[in-house]
Amino acid sequence: MENNPEEEFFRLLVLSIKILHSERDPNFGVEVNQKKMLKQVKTEKVPFHKWFFWIDKRVQLEARAQRKE
């Protein structure tokens, strides 16, 4: 299976953001639907150079929501 470079870049950003948060907070854990997020970022036409901040915001919101469950 051949990976799309854009999708791979997105997945690596998600991974790096999750690692950054877990280094700050060892109890940090979050499950995100990367395919859904990638579709959303494309739908919103977020430029790829702003993906890091876009993903970070979504990951933090999802982590908060999952802690409340």
Helices and strands as residue ranges (DSSP letters): H 5-24, H 34-43, G 48-50, H 51-68
